[in-house]
């Protein structure tokens, strides 16, 4: 029989098999072929998303395709017939 444990900051309960480094903490197993130190951490994912947003905004700022987007999305095209 397993007993519940308090988390270190006592904000929630933990099962003993939910400790850091266990299979439950490893996620879906997508990166199980990597050593635990090389697996992507949540901060890595957040940093990649932030850099993606920054790259997209920079590309839009450099190209500025707003007239083309307005023409493609909002203006009705006239049919030839």
PyMOL commands that set and color helices and strands:
alter all, ss='L'
color gray80, all
select helices_A, chain A and resi 16-18+42-63+66-73
alter helices_A, ss='H'
color red, helices_A
select strands_A, chain A and resi 4-6+13-15
alter strands_A, ss='S'
color yellow, strands_A
deselect
rebuild
show_as cartoon
